Amino acid sequence: MMPQEKPTELMPKDASAAAAGEDVWSAELEQAHRDLSELDLRFRRYAMRTPELLRGRDFENMVHRPQAWPTFIGARKLDEFKRASRSACTLLRSIPGRFYRYDPARAVALYQMSSAAELEMLLSPPNGSDTFASRGDFISTSQGFKCIEFNFTANLGGWEAGVLAAHLRGVPALASFLAEQPETLSFSDPIARFFHYLLDTAPADMIAKGALNVAFVMTNLAQDELATGAGFELSGRALRAATAAAASAGFSTAVHFCRYEDLTTLHDRVYLGKTQIHVIVELDAHGTPPAIYRTFKRGGVLIIDGPLGPLATTKLNLALAWELAAAWLLTDDEERVLFEVFPWTRQVLPGIVGFRGEQVAFAELLARRREHLVLKREDSYGGKGVWLGRDTNAADWESLSRHALAEGTWVAQEVVEFVPYLYQCGEQGCDAHDVIWGPFYFGETYGGTILRMQPRKWDGPVNLSRQATEGMLFEVEPSPSAAGAGRG
């Protein structure tokens, strides 16, 4: 039985716990956590000497393995993160339309469209790009946050961040620690933020009727997943979040889970039975039916994210942004974002490419710079189709390079180095981790962040299917005394 927790300054050191923390703690880790917030640093020092917090945990209704230690981010660091992630999101979602105008024939081929007319139809307004639900993947580096990809789809991992936040608040040792701290904490729940966003975004003629009906459209497989504990939890939280958001705005809101086969169209409106549906959220839906898409184009329903989502999500856009910059087709601000926030990324093609000030054949670059590069298939997702050169043996890398050069749908990206952070690890202990920061955006509205962290000792991409855990972010507001001192 674990000893009862006591105030931080009186906590007796457990010998094994203290040894575990002291073995991995370093000046680099201390600076990394202080840069997040002083509260985050204080918590790490507390957690390293608290046996209950050094123990791994499983929580009910979690889709992925949870990280037992939260992250506490201060206003300065959060503002830095939002600036980088919002600008990256805004730039990337514009790439398909801009690249089509730059090189129509190549855009049709790269986006695997049957014709220019089909691509023009998808890109013509309304196209849904201004209301995308999306989540990025960012790495905190010594040069700031770097965007390694962005996914423009509502079928995203991380919606369960609020479940993890509630579980962690209930851990006695963590609750005891937080009760002693002068700062105030807040949490951005992606589901709650999403429904507030829908109410703020829905067309005026819908809102004028005083009701907003939202349909989450899924395949049969996704429908079956709602019967799991995690599925019940997430669908229940969606219903509660919709009700709370509507009550604050003076509307009634209903949430429905269905398949596209359950929906019908009439007079440029979409119905589930006799209920008019105002917003469709595509979750794992395999294509939007033509009749419903026509209704969307005519303004009768809002679709999130719709058929344009896969085009915005392809990893090729990361490379095409650099091509547009080389053609002087980005604004000065967009070029600054590209150089500051995105690592070097190029489409893998035979020929000469520039890298770190030299012009070299792409095949030679891949061979000589293996440890500095990562190869990604254009449709890579969830860590699949991603190979880090330094974690891939030379023979396999050579084979991958040949495939990439022959297929023409891969990208090569320069590896960026993680700032390490300390988290709980294993059954009992802690270790330095690499962290992927996953900010949600609804349009250009920030919707919270989910974290994925993996012990540094494990090679390969940070992936929840391997050794990574899923973590959450508390936002730190300064104590009243500190805020008053700052104003003086």
C-alpha positions in Angstrom: 0.0 0.0 0.0 1.4 3.4 -1.0 2.1 5.9 1.7 -0.3 8.9 2.0 0.9 11.9 0.1 2.1 14.9 2.1 2.9 18.5 1.1 5.7 18.8 -1.4 8.3 20.3 0.9 7.7 17.6 3.6 7.6 14.6 1.2 9.9 11.9 2.5 12.2 10.6 -0.2 11.7 7.1 -1.3 15.2 5.7 -2.1 14.3 3.9 -5.3 12.1 6.8 -6.6 14.8 9.3 -5.9 17.4 7.2 -7.7 15.1 6.8 -10.7 14.7 10.5 -11.1 18.3 11.5 -10.4 19.6 9.0 -13.0 17.8 10.9 -15.8 17.5 14.4 -14.6 19.8 16.9 -16.3 20.3 20.7 -16.9 18.8 20.2 -20.3 15.6 18.7 -18.9 15.4 21.4 -16.2 15.6 24.2 -18.8 13.1 22.5 -21.0 10.5 22.3 -18.3 11.2 25.7 -16.9 10.6 27.0 -20.5 7.1 25.5 -20.4 6.3 27.0 -17.0 7.6 27.2 -13.4 4.7 25.0 -12.4 5.7 22.3 -14.8 9.2 22.3 -13.4 7.9 22.1 -9.8 5.7 19.2 -10.7 8.5 17.2 -12.2 10.6 17.7 -9.1 7.6 16.6 -7.0 6.7 13.6 -9.3 10.3 12.2 -9.2 10.1 11.7 -5.5 6.5 10.6 -5.3 6.0 6.8 -5.6 2.3 7.1 -6.6 3.2 9.3 -9.5 6.1 7.1 -10.7 3.7 4.3 -11.2 2.2 3.6 -14.7 -1.6 3.8 -15.0 -4.4 2.6 -17.1 -7.7 4.5 -17.1 -11.1 3.4 -18.3 -12.5 4.5 -21.7 -9.1 5.6 -23.0 -8.5 4.8 -26.7 -4.7 4.7 -26.2 -2.2 4.2 -23.4 -2.4 7.2 -21.1 0.6 9.2 -19.9 0.4 9.6 -16.1 2.1 13.0 -16.0 0.3 16.1 -17.4 2.1 19.0 -19.0 1.7 22.5 -17.7 2.2 25.2 -20.3 2.4 28.9 -19.4 0.9 31.8 -21.4 4.2 32.8 -23.1 4.9 29.3 -24.4 1.3 28.7 -25.3 1.2 31.9 -27.4 4.4 30.8 -29.2 2.8 27.4 -29.9 -0.4 28.9 -31.2 1.3 31.4 -33.4 3.4 28.6 -35.1 0.6 26.1 -35.4 -2.1 28.6 -36.6 0.2 30.0 -39.3 1.2 26.5 -40.4 -2.4 25.4 -40.6 -3.5 28.5 -42.6 -0.6 28.0 -45.1 -1.0 24.3 -45.7 -4.8 24.3 -46.2 -4.3 26.9 -49.0 -1.7 24.8 -50.9 -4.0 22.6 -53.2 -5.8 25.6 -54.7 -2.6 27.6 -55.1 -0.6 24.8 -56.6 -3.4 24.1 -59.0 -3.3 27.6 -60.3 0.5 27.4 -60.6 0.7 24.0 -62.4 -2.8 22.6 -63.3 -1.7 19.5 -65.1 0.8 18.4 -62.4 -1.7 19.2 -59.7 -4.3 16.9 -61.3 -1.7 14.1 -61.4 -0.4 14.6 -57.9 -3.8 14.8 -56.3 -4.9 11.8 -58.3 -7.9 13.5 -59.8 -9.6 12.1 -63.0 -9.6 15.5 -64.7 -9.0 19.2 -64.2 -12.7 19.7 -64.1 -13.1 17.4 -61.1 -10.3 19.3 -59.3 -11.8 22.6 -60.2 -15.1 21.5 -58.8 -13.6 20.5 -55.5 -11.7 23.7 -55.2 -14.5 26.1 -56.2 -16.2 27.8 -53.3 -17.7 26.7 -51.1 -15.0 24.0 -50.7 -14.9 23.5 -46.9 -11.3 24.6 -46.5 -12.2 27.5 -44.2 -14.0 25.2 -41.8 -11.6 22.2 -41.8 -11.3 20.2 -38.6 -7.6 19.5 -38.4 -4.7 18.4 -36.1 -1.1 19.1 -36.7 2.1 17.3 -35.6 4.7 19.6 -34.1 8.1 19.1 -32.5 9.5 21.4 -29.9 13.1 22.2 -30.9 15.8 24.6 -29.7 14.7 26.8 -32.7 11.0 26.8 -31.8 8.1 24.6 -32.8 8.4 22.8 -36.1 5.5 21.4 -38.1 6.2 18.0 -39.6 2.7 17.4 -40.9 -1.0 18.4 -40.7 -4.0 16.2 -41.0 -7.2 17.8 -42.3 -9.9 15.3 -41.3 -12.4 15.0 -38.4 -11.3 11.4 -37.9 -8.5 12.3 -35.6 -6.9 10.8 -32.6 -7.0 13.0 -29.5 -10.7 13.8 -29.1 -10.5 11.9 -25.9 -8.2 14.5 -24.3 -11.0 15.6 -21.9 -11.3 12.0 -20.6 -7.7 11.9 -19.7 -7.8 15.4 -18.1 -10.7 14.2 -15.8 -8.8 11.0 -14.9 -5.6 12.9 -14.0 -7.5 15.4 -11.9 -8.7 12.5 -9.8 -5.2 11.1 -9.0 -4.7 11.8 -5.3 -1.0 12.7 -5.4 -1.6 15.1 -8.3 -4.7 16.6 -6.8 -2.7 17.2 -3.6 0.1 18.9 -5.4 -2.2 21.1 -7.4 -4.1 22.2 -4.3 -0.9 23.7 -2.9 0.0 25.7 -6.0 -0.9 29.4 -6.4 -1.6 29.2 -10.2 -4.9 28.6 -11.8 -5.3 25.9 -14.5 -7.6 25.7 -17.5 -8.0 23.0 -20.1 -9.0 23.3 -23.8 -11.3 20.3 -24.5 -11.3 19.7 -28.3 -14.9 18.4 -28.2 -16.3 21.4 -26.3 -14.3 23.8 -28.5 -15.6 22.1 -31.6 -19.3 22.6 -30.7 -18.7 26.2 -29.8 -17.0 26.6 -33.1 -19.9 25.1 -35.0 -22.3 27.6 -33.3 -20.1 30.5 -34.2 -19.7 29.3 -37.8 -23.1 28.0 -38.8 -24.9 30.1 -41.4 -27.2 32.8 -40.1 -30.3 31.3 -41.7 -29.7 28.1 -39.7 -29.1 29.9 -36.4 -32.1 32.1 -37.0 -34.3 29.0 -36.6 -32.9 28.5 -33.1 -31.7 25.0 -33.6 -28.5 23.3 -34.9 -28.6 19.6 -35.8 -25.3 17.9 -36.2 -24.8 14.4 -37.8 -21.6 12.5 -37.2 -21.4 10.2 -40.3 -19.6 6.9 -40.0 -19.1 3.6 -41.7 -20.5 0.4 -40.2 -17.1 -0.3 -38.5 -17.1 3.1 -36.8 -20.7 2.5 -35.8 -19.7 -0.7 -34.1 -16.9 1.1 -32.3 -19.5 3.2 -30.5 -20.5 0.1 -28.6 -17.1 0.1 -26.8 -16.6 1.8 -23.5 -14.4 4.4 -25.2 -17.1 4.9 -27.9 -19.9 5.4 -25.3 -17.7 7.9 -23.4 -16.8 9.9 -26.5 -20.3 10.0 -27.9 -21.7 10.9 -24.5 -19.2 13.7 -24.2 -20.2 15.0 -27.6 -23.8 15.1 -26.6 -23.0 16.9 -23.3 -20.6 19.4 -25.0 -23.3 20.2 -27.7 -25.9 20.8 -25.0 -23.6 23.0 -22.9 -22.5 25.0 -26.0 -26.1 25.5 -27.2 -27.3 26.5 -23.7 -24.7 29.2 -23.5 -25.8 30.6 -26.9 -29.5 30.2 -26.4 -30.0 27.5 -29.0 -31.2 23.9 -29.0 -28.7 21.4 -30.4 -29.1 17.8 -31.3 -26.3 15.3 -32.1 -26.9 12.2 -34.3 -24.7 9.3 -35.2 -25.6 7.7 -38.5 -24.4 6.5 -41.9 -24.7 8.3 -45.2 -27.4 5.8 -46.2 -29.6 7.1 -43.4 -29.6 10.6 -44.9 -31.8 12.0 -47.7 -31.9 15.2 -49.6 -34.9 17.4 -50.5 -35.1 20.9 -51.9 -31.4 21.5 -51.2 -31.7 20.3 -47.6 -30.4 17.2 -45.9 -32.7 15.2 -43.6 -32.3 12.3 -41.1 -35.9 11.1 -41.1 -37.9 14.3 -40.7 -35.1 16.2 -38.9 -33.2 18.7 -41.0 -29.4 18.2 -40.6 -27.4 21.5 -40.6 -23.9 20.1 -40.1 -22.3 16.8 -41.3 -19.1 15.7 -39.6 -17.5 13.0 -41.7 -15.9 10.4 -39.4 -14.3 7.6 -41.4 -16.8 8.1 -44.2 -15.7 6.7 -47.6 -16.8 9.5 -49.9 -19.5 12.0 -49.8 -22.6 11.0 -51.8 -23.1 13.3 -54.9 -26.6 14.4 -53.9 -25.4 15.5 -50.4 -22.2 17.2 -51.9 -24.4 19.1 -54.3 -26.5 20.3 -51.4 -23.3 21.4 -49.6 -22.2 23.3 -52.7 -25.6 25.1 -52.8 -25.3 26.1 -49.2 -27.9 23.8 -47.8 -25.6 21.9 -45.3 -22.1 22.4 -43.9 -19.8 19.4 -44.3 -16.7 18.9 -42.1 -14.2 18.0 -43.7 -15.6 16.8 -47.0 -13.8 15.6 -50.2 -11.2 18.3 -50.1 -9.8 17.0 -46.9 -7.6 14.2 -48.4 -6.1 16.7 -50.8 -5.1 19.0 -48.0 -3.8 16.2 -45.9 -1.3 14.6 -48.4 2.3 15.0 -47.3 3.1 16.3 -50.8 1.7 19.7 -49.7 4.7 20.0 -47.4 6.9 19.9 -50.4 4.7 21.9 -52.8 4.7 24.8 -50.3 8.5 25.0 -50.8 8.0 24.9 -54.6 5.6 27.8 -54.5 8.1 29.7 -52.4 10.8 29.1 -55.0 8.4 30.4 -57.7 7.9 33.6 -55.6 4.2 32.7 -55.1 4.1 33.1 -51.3 3.9 36.4 -49.5 6.7 37.6 -47.4 4.9 36.6 -44.2 4.2 33.1 -45.6 7.8 32.7 -46.6 8.9 33.6 -43.1 6.4 31.0 -41.7 7.8 28.4 -44.1 11.4 28.9 -43.1 10.7 29.3 -39.4 8.1 26.6 -38.8 8.6 23.9 -41.5 11.7 21.7 -41.9 13.1 21.3 -45.4 10.8 19.0 -47.4 10.9 18.0 -51.0 9.1 15.7 -53.4 11.4 12.8 -54.1 12.1 12.9 -57.9 15.1 12.1 -60.0 17.3 15.2 -60.7 19.1 17.9 -58.8 17.9 19.2 -55.5 19.2 21.9 -53.1 20.0 20.9 -49.5 22.0 22.9 -47.0 23.6 25.1 -49.6 24.6 22.5 -52.1 23.1 21.2 -55.3 23.2 17.4 -55.5 21.4 14.6 -57.3 18.5 13.4 -55.2 19.7 9.8 -55.2 23.1 10.9 -54.0 21.5 13.1 -51.3 19.5 10.2 -50.0 22.5 8.0 -49.8 24.9 10.5 -48.3 22.5 12.2 -45.9 20.6 9.2 -44.6 21.0 10.1 -40.9 19.6 13.6 -41.5 16.5 12.6 -43.5 13.1 10.9 -43.1 11.2 9.4 -46.0 7.4 9.6 -46.0 4.8 8.2 -48.4 2.3 10.8 -49.4 -0.5 8.9 -47.7 1.5 8.0 -44.5 -0.7 8.0 -41.4 -0.3 7.0 -37.8 3.4 6.4 -38.1 3.0 3.9 -41.0 4.8 4.7 -44.2 7.5 6.8 -42.3 11.1 5.8 -42.2 13.8 7.7 -40.2 17.2 7.3 -42.0 19.2 7.0 -38.8 17.0 4.2 -37.6 17.0 2.3 -40.9 19.9 0.1 -42.0 21.7 1.2 -45.2 20.4 -1.7 -47.3 16.8 -1.0 -46.4 17.2 2.7 -46.9 18.7 2.1 -50.4 15.7 0.0 -51.3 13.3 2.6 -49.9 15.1 5.4 -51.8 14.8 3.5 -55.1 11.0 3.0 -54.5 10.6 6.7 -53.7 12.5 7.9 -56.7 10.5 5.5 -59.0 7.0 6.3 -57.6 7.3 10.0 -57.3 4.7 10.3 -54.6 7.1 10.3 -51.6 8.6 13.2 -49.7 12.0 13.6 -48.0 12.1 15.8 -44.9 15.0 17.0 -42.9 15.1 15.5 -39.4 14.6 18.0 -36.6 15.9 17.4 -33.1 13.4 17.1 -30.2 13.8 19.0 -27.0 13.5 16.2 -24.4 10.9 16.2 -21.6 10.6 14.0 -18.5 7.6 11.8 -18.2 6.5 8.7 -16.3 7.8 5.5 -17.9 7.2 1.8 -17.5 5.6 0.2 -14.5 7.5 2.4 -12.1 9.8 5.1 -13.0 10.4 8.1 -15.4 12.6 8.8 -18.4 13.3 11.4 -21.0 10.8 11.4 -23.9 10.4 12.8 -27.4 7.1 14.5 -27.7 4.8 15.2 -30.6 2.5 18.2 -30.0 -0.9 17.8 -31.7 -2.9 21.1 -31.9 -6.5 20.9 -33.0 -7.8 23.7 -35.3 -11.4 24.3 -36.5 -10.9 26.7 -39.3 -8.4 29.0 -37.7 -9.8 28.5 -34.2 -7.5 26.8 -31.8 -9.2 23.7 -30.3 -6.8 22.4 -27.7 -3.8 20.0 -27.9 -3.1 16.3 -27.4 0.4 15.1 -26.8 2.1 11.9 -27.8 5.4 11.0 -26.1 7.8 8.1 -26.4 10.9 7.3 -24.4 14.1 8.5 -26.2 15.7 5.1 -25.8 13.2 3.7 -28.3 14.2 4.2 -32.0 11.8 5.1 -34.7 8.9 7.5 -35.1 6.8 8.5 -32.0 3.8 6.2 -32.5 1.0 5.1 -30.2 1.2 1.7 -31.8 4.7 1.3 -30.3 5.8 2.6 -27.0 4.2 6.0 -27.0 1.6 7.2 -24.5 -1.0 9.9 -24.9 -0.8 13.0 -22.7 -2.7 16.2 -22.1 -2.0 19.8 -21.6 -3.1 22.1 -18.7 -2.8 25.8 -19.4 -1.3 27.8 -16.6 -2.6 31.2 -15.5 -0.3 33.2 -13.2 -1.1 33.6 -9.5 -2.9 36.9 -8.6 0.2 38.1 -6.8 2.4 37.4 -9.8 -0.1 39.1 -12.2 -0.3 42.1 -10.0 3.5 42.4 -9.8 3.7 42.2 -13.6 1.2 45.1 -14.0 3.1 47.3 -11.5 
